Amino acid sequence: MSLIIPFIEEEIIDQYLTDDNPRPWIIGFSGGKDSTMLLQLVWNALKKIPPELQLTRDIYVICNDTMVENPHIVDFINRTLASISKASVEQNMPFQVRQTTPRLEDTFWVNLIGKGYPAPNNTFRWCTERLKINPTTEFIKSKINEKGEVIILLGTRSAESQNRARSIKKHAVKGQRLRKHILPNAYVYAPIKDIETNELWQYLQQVPPPWGGTNKELVTLYKNANSGDCPLVIDESTPSCGNSRFGCWVCTVVKKDKSMEGLILNGEEWMYPLLDLRDELVNGRNIRENREIFRRHRRFKIAKSEVDKKVAQSEEGEQEDGSWGAYTPVYRAKILRMVLEAQKEIQESQGETIQLITHQELIAIQVTWYRDGILNHKVSDIYNSIFDIHLKVNKHQERREQEEQLLREIFDDEIEFEFIQKSLNILRTKTLMLKKRGLSNDIENLVEEAINQRK
């Protein structure tokens, strides 16, 4: 074993005992090789602290679930987190497991299928902030508010890449172990920054995890997927997980998901529907027919005359991908159908515990479609046609249909009816999604649209 290991453990002990007013430690845990080594080192180091000194510092093991992680990896991580929680109690260790998830309105499927956001790429990587940075940041902020300051322990290593080595050097506080985090009153501690990759694997193969079991399954996962783990993302400088890293199975930042392909080639053939769907997301985003003429923020300003439409096309539609609009209702419905069909196929072979999209997301998607005026496609109809069961996406649907009929009786004018209907849809959406921001602007856009229709 590397001679540096005892030194790192001593450093961790010294850092733990340094503060008179102990700042909470937040350990970023992804379940991959780096974060596993980090947690093992911290755990084993703290076990060496004499009992009379007591372990009073709060230590949180935080794992971010984007809700679109590879199902095989999710199962492995969940089992690992359960073992960590159980062993922490049994061994009287101060580790508390916490999992973060994106807000409902920020999930991948609500944005892509609901709002029509195009699949992410290098120039429009909208997923990282919503799925990873924001949930983790909110947790860190909550602990800063409670304790004043926090220390974030990350498994970043200088050997991982030149970019990461430069980042560590740039933010390091000279003469100290900690470096400043982008958040005020937060500091980053990277105990294994100087560990080489071969030293890391040697350690994991020789030292069993203190929460029980061995690291054989972890080693096998890497071997089968030829992969790297996706680090805890705490700012936009963290590289995308894509390529051959364990991460989101829907990742379209790269053209091929080598880790998922590797798992399939090594016997995980049930993942084929995921690979097919991911490939559709990669290819479909650049097909012009799948995209609206206008960007999403102009949805209430769509030109009515053919002249205006041609002008709009020349301004936006003829340019590269970034200027195209959201996915069309037809394509959004197609992707939803593909997701549900993949979920059904996988559940039939692997069990119903695997869920690619939640019922809460289905409801949010329907709410968003309703607001966008998408009436020809209903989430419940698509779901019921695939699973052959009655999913009531909105328990107030019957009342809304009665309300729509009443509005039509009151407003004979189609423009007035659409204005009132869309206004009510906006109010409902803002209430259900707990997001009032932009309400007045959306209403103003509706008024402008109604005026233009009168001209």
C-alpha positions in Angstrom: 0.0 0.0 0.0 1.2 3.6 -0.7 3.2 5.2 2.0 1.1 8.3 1.6 -2.0 6.7 3.1 -0.9 7.0 6.8 0.1 10.6 6.2 -3.4 11.4 4.7 -5.1 9.8 7.7 -3.0 11.8 10.1 -3.8 15.0 8.2 -7.5 14.2 8.4 -7.3 13.6 12.1 -5.4 16.9 12.6 -7.9 18.8 10.5 -10.9 17.3 12.3 -9.5 18.3 15.7 -8.4 21.8 14.6 -11.5 23.9 15.1 -12.6 25.1 18.5 -16.1 25.6 17.1 -16.3 22.6 14.8 -17.6 23.4 11.3 -19.7 20.7 9.8 -18.0 18.5 7.2 -19.9 17.7 4.0 -18.4 14.8 2.1 -19.4 14.6 -1.5 -20.1 10.9 -2.3 -21.0 9.7 -5.8 -20.4 6.0 -5.2 -17.4 6.0 -7.6 -13.8 5.2 -6.9 -12.6 8.6 -5.8 -15.4 9.4 -3.4 -15.3 5.9 -2.0 -11.6 6.2 -1.2 -12.2 9.6 0.4 -15.0 8.3 2.6 -13.0 5.2 3.6 -10.0 7.3 4.6 -12.1 9.7 6.6 -14.0 6.9 8.4 -10.8 4.9 9.2 -9.0 8.1 10.3 -11.7 9.1 12.7 -11.8 5.6 14.3 -8.2 6.3 15.4 -9.2 9.3 17.4 -9.1 8.5 21.2 -12.5 8.1 22.7 -12.0 10.8 25.3 -11.7 13.4 22.5 -15.2 12.5 21.3 -16.5 12.8 17.7 -18.8 15.9 18.0 -18.5 17.4 14.6 -21.5 16.9 12.2 -20.4 15.0 9.1 -22.8 14.7 6.2 -22.3 12.2 3.4 -24.2 13.9 0.6 -25.1 12.1 -2.6 -26.9 13.9 -5.5 -29.5 11.9 -7.4 -30.3 13.6 -10.8 -33.2 11.2 -11.2 -31.8 10.2 -14.6 -28.8 8.2 -13.3 -28.0 4.8 -14.8 -30.4 2.4 -13.0 -27.7 -0.2 -12.5 -25.5 2.4 -10.7 -28.5 3.8 -8.7 -29.1 0.4 -7.3 -25.5 0.0 -6.3 -25.3 3.5 -4.7 -28.6 3.0 -2.8 -27.3 -0.2 -1.3 -24.0 1.4 -0.4 -25.7 4.4 1.2 -28.0 2.0 3.3 -24.9 0.2 4.5 -23.2 3.5 5.4 -26.2 4.6 7.4 -26.5 1.3 9.2 -22.8 1.0 10.0 -22.6 4.6 11.2 -25.2 3.9 13.9 -23.8 0.5 14.9 -20.2 1.9 15.2 -21.3 5.1 16.8 -19.7 7.2 14.0 -20.9 10.7 13.2 -21.9 10.1 9.5 -25.3 11.2 8.3 -26.4 10.3 4.8 -28.3 12.8 2.8 -29.5 12.5 -0.8 -30.4 15.6 -2.8 -32.7 15.8 -5.9 -33.7 18.6 -8.3 -36.9 20.5 -7.7 -39.9 19.1 -9.7 -39.8 22.0 -12.1 -36.1 21.5 -12.7 -36.0 17.7 -13.4 -34.7 16.5 -16.8 -38.0 15.2 -18.1 -40.1 18.2 -17.0 -37.7 20.5 -18.9 -37.2 18.3 -22.0 -40.7 16.8 -22.4 -42.7 19.4 -20.6 -41.1 22.6 -21.6 -39.6 21.3 -24.8 -36.0 22.1 -23.9 -33.7 20.5 -26.5 -31.3 17.8 -25.2 -28.2 19.4 -23.7 -25.0 19.8 -25.6 -21.7 21.6 -25.1 -23.2 25.0 -26.0 -26.5 24.6 -24.1 -25.8 22.5 -21.0 -28.9 23.5 -19.1 -28.9 20.2 -17.1 -25.8 20.6 -14.9 -27.1 23.6 -13.0 -30.7 22.3 -12.5 -29.9 18.7 -11.8 -26.6 18.9 -9.9 -25.4 22.3 -8.8 -28.6 23.8 -7.4 -29.7 20.8 -5.2 -26.2 20.5 -3.7 -25.9 24.2 -3.3 -29.2 24.5 -1.4 -28.1 21.8 1.0 -24.7 23.5 1.6 -26.4 26.9 2.1 -28.8 25.4 4.7 -25.8 24.1 6.7 -24.0 27.5 6.4 -27.1 29.2 7.7 -27.2 26.8 10.7 -23.5 26.8 11.6 -22.0 29.9 9.9 -19.3 28.0 8.0 -18.8 24.5 6.4 -16.0 22.4 5.0 -16.7 20.4 1.9 -14.6 17.3 1.4 -14.2 16.2 -2.2 -12.5 13.3 -3.9 -10.9 15.4 -6.6 -7.4 14.4 -7.6 -4.7 16.3 -9.4 -3.9 13.2 -11.4 -7.5 13.1 -12.8 -6.8 15.7 -15.4 -4.8 18.8 -16.1 -7.9 21.0 -15.8 -8.7 19.7 -12.4 -5.0 20.0 -11.3 -5.1 23.7 -12.4 -8.4 24.2 -10.6 -7.0 22.8 -7.3 -3.9 24.9 -7.6 -5.9 28.1 -8.5 -8.2 27.9 -5.4 -5.7 26.7 -2.9 -5.0 28.9 0.1 -1.3 29.1 0.4 0.1 27.3 3.5 -3.3 25.8 4.3 -5.2 22.6 3.5 -8.4 24.4 2.7 -9.3 26.3 -0.4 -12.2 28.8 -0.8 -15.4 27.6 -2.3 -17.5 29.8 -4.6 -20.1 30.1 -1.8 -19.3 32.5 1.0 -18.3 30.8 4.3 -17.6 27.5 2.6 -14.2 25.8 2.2 -13.1 22.8 0.2 -10.7 20.2 1.5 -9.3 17.6 -0.9 -7.4 15.0 1.1 -6.6 12.7 -1.8 -5.6 15.3 -4.3 -2.1 13.9 -4.6 -3.1 10.2 -5.0 -2.2 8.6 -8.3 -4.8 6.3 -10.0 -2.8 3.1 -9.5 -2.5 3.9 -5.8 -6.2 4.5 -5.6 -7.1 1.1 -7.1 -4.5 -0.6 -4.9 -6.0 0.9 -1.8 -9.6 0.0 -2.7 -8.6 -3.6 -3.5 -6.7 -4.0 -0.3 -8.8 -2.1 2.2 -12.4 -3.1 2.7 -15.0 -0.4 3.3 -15.6 0.1 7.0 -19.3 0.0 6.4 -19.1 -3.7 5.5 -18.5 -5.9 2.4 -15.8 -5.4 -0.1 -15.1 -3.1 -3.1 -15.2 -6.0 -5.6 -18.6 -4.9 -7.0 -17.2 -1.4 -7.5 -14.1 -2.7 -9.3 -16.3 -4.9 -11.5 -18.5 -2.0 -12.4 -15.5 0.0 -13.6 -14.1 -3.0 -15.4 -17.3 -3.8 -17.3 -18.1 -0.2 -18.1 -14.5 1.0 -18.7 -15.6 4.1 -16.8 -14.8 6.8 -14.3 -17.2 8.1 -11.7 -19.2 11.4 -11.9 -17.9 13.8 -9.3 -20.1 15.8 -6.9 -20.7 18.9 -9.0 -20.5 22.1 -6.9 -19.9 24.7 -9.6 -19.8 25.0 -13.4 -16.0 24.5 -13.5 -16.6 20.8 -12.8 -16.3 18.9 -16.1 -19.3 17.2 -17.6 -19.7 13.6 -16.7 -20.5 12.4 -20.2 -18.1 10.3 -22.3 -17.0 7.2 -20.4 -18.0 8.3 -16.9 -20.8 7.0 -14.7 -23.5 9.6 -14.7 -26.8 10.4 -16.3 -27.9 7.8 -18.8 -29.6 10.5 -20.9 -26.4 12.5 -21.2 -26.1 13.9 -24.7 -23.1 16.1 -24.2 -21.1 13.4 -26.1 -22.2 11.3 -29.1 -21.6 7.9 -27.4 -22.1 6.7 -23.9 -19.1 4.4 -23.6 -19.9 3.3 -20.0 -23.4 2.2 -20.9 -22.2 0.5 -24.0 -19.6 -1.3 -22.0 -22.1 -2.5 -19.5 -24.3 -3.8 -22.3 -21.4 -5.7 -23.9 -20.7 -7.3 -20.5 -24.1 -8.8 -20.1 -26.4 -5.9 -19.1 -28.5 -6.2 -22.3 -31.6 -4.9 -20.6 -30.1 -1.5 -21.0 -30.6 -1.5 -24.8 -33.9 0.6 -24.5 -32.0 3.2 -22.6 -29.2 3.3 -25.2 -31.8 3.6 -28.0 -33.6 6.4 -26.3 -30.4 8.3 -25.5 -29.4 8.0 -29.2 -32.7 9.4 -30.2 -32.1 12.4 -27.9 -28.7 13.0 -29.5 -30.0 12.7 -33.1 -33.4 14.3 -32.7 -32.3 17.6 -31.3 -30.8 18.7 -34.6 -33.7 17.7 -36.8 -35.4 21.0 -37.8 -38.9 19.4 -38.0 -38.7 18.6 -34.3 -38.3 22.2 -33.2 -40.5 25.2 -33.1 -39.9 28.3 -35.1 -39.5 30.5 -32.1 -37.6 30.1 -28.8 -39.7 29.3 -25.8 -39.6 32.8 -24.3 -41.5 34.0 -27.4 -44.3 31.4 -27.2 -47.0 34.1 -26.6 -45.6 36.3 -29.5 -45.9 33.8 -32.3 -46.6 35.7 -35.5 -50.0 35.1 -37.1 -49.5 36.4 -40.6 -47.4 34.5 -43.2 -45.3 37.6 -43.7 -44.4 37.7 -40.1 -43.6 34.0 -40.0 -41.2 34.3 -42.9 -39.4 37.2 -41.2 -39.2 35.1 -38.0 -37.8 32.1 -39.9 -35.1 34.3 -41.5 -34.2 35.7 -38.1 -34.1 32.5 -36.2 -35.0 29.3 -38.1 -32.2 29.5 -40.6 -29.5 29.8 -38.0 -27.7 27.1 -36.1 -29.3 24.9 -33.4 -29.0 27.5 -30.6 -31.5 29.8 -32.3 -34.2 27.2 -32.9 -37.1 26.9 -30.6 -38.4 24.3 -28.2 -39.4 20.8 -29.2 -42.7 20.7 -31.0 -45.7 19.1 -29.2 -45.6 16.1 -31.5 -41.9 15.4 -30.7 -42.4 16.0 -26.9 -45.2 13.4 -27.0 -43.0 11.0 -29.0 -40.2 11.2 -26.4 -42.7 10.7 -23.6 -44.0 7.6 -25.3 -40.4 6.3 -25.8 -39.6 6.8 -22.1 -42.7 5.0 -20.9 -42.2 2.2 -23.4 -38.6 1.8 -22.3 -39.7 1.8 -18.7 -42.3 -0.9 -19.3 -39.9 -3.1 -21.1 -37.2 -2.8 -18.4 -39.7 -3.3 -15.6 -40.9 -6.5 -17.2 -37.4 -7.9 -17.3 -35.8 -6.3 -14.2 -38.7 -5.5 -11.8 -40.9 -2.6 -11.1 -38.4 -0.9 -8.8 -36.8 0.7 -11.9 -38.6 3.9 -12.7 -37.4 6.2 -15.5 -39.9 8.9 -14.9 -42.0 9.6 -11.7 -45.8 10.2 -11.5 -45.0 13.6 -10.1 -43.1 14.4 -13.3 -45.9 13.2 -15.4 -48.3 15.6 -13.6 -45.9 18.5 -14.0 -45.5 17.7 -17.7 -49.2 17.7 -18.2 -49.5 21.0 -16.3 -46.8 22.5 -18.6 -48.4 21.3 -21.7 -51.7 22.7 -20.6 -50.1 26.1 -20.0 -48.4 26.0 -23.4 -51.8 25.3 -25.1 -50.9 21.7 -26.1 -54.4 20.2 -26.1 -54.0 17.5 -28.8 -51.7 15.4 -26.5 -52.5 14.2 -23.0 -50.0 12.5 -20.7 -52.7 10.2 -19.3 -53.7 9.0 -22.8 -50.1 8.1 -23.7 -49.5 6.4 -20.3 -52.8 4.5 -20.4 -52.2 3.3 -24.0 -48.8 1.8 -22.9 -49.5 0.4 -19.5 -53.2 -0.4 -20.1 -54.2 1.1 -16.7 -56.1 4.3 -15.9 -53.7 7.0 -14.8 -55.6 10.0 -13.6 -52.9 12.7 -14.2 -55.1 15.5 -12.9 -57.9 14.8 -10.5 -59.5 18.1 -11.4 -59.6 17.4 -15.1 -63.4 16.8 -15.2 -64.0 20.1 -13.4 -61.7 21.9 -15.8 -63.6 20.5 -18.8 -66.9 21.8 -17.2 -65.1 25.2 -16.6 -64.0 25.3 -20.3 -67.6 24.6 -21.5 -68.9 27.4 -19.2 -66.3 29.8 -20.6 -67.3 29.0 -24.1 -70.9 29.8 -23.3 -69.9 33.1 -21.8 -67.4 34.2 -24.4 -68.6 33.7 -28.0 -65.5 35.5 -29.3 -62.7 33.0 -29.8 -59.9 35.5 -29.0 -61.5 36.5 -25.7 -62.0 32.8 -24.8 -58.4 31.9 -25.6 -57.2 34.9 -23.5 -59.2 34.0 -20.4 -58.3 30.3 -20.8 -54.6 30.9 -21.1 -54.6 33.3 -18.2 -56.2 30.7 -16.0 -53.7 28.1 -17.2 -50.8 30.4 -16.2 -52.3 31.0 -12.8 -52.8 27.3 -12.2 -49.3 26.4 -13.4 -47.6 29.0 -11.1 -49.6 27.7 -8.2 -48.9 24.0 -8.8 -45.2 24.6 -9.5 -44.9 26.9 -6.5 -43.3 29.5 -8.7 -44.8 32.9 -9.0 -41.9 34.6 -10.8 -42.7 35.9 -14.2 -46.5 35.9 -13.7 -47.0 39.5 -14.6 -44.7 39.2 -17.6 -46.7 36.2 -18.9 -50.0 38.0 -18.5 -48.6 41.1 -20.4 -47.5 38.8 -23.2 -51.0 37.4 -23.4 -52.5 40.9 -23.6 -50.1 41.8 -26.4 -50.9 38.6 -28.3 -54.7 39.4 -28.0 -54.1 42.9 -29.3 -52.1 41.7 -32.2 -54.9 39.2 -33.1 -57.4 42.1 -33.2 -55.3 44.0 -35.7 
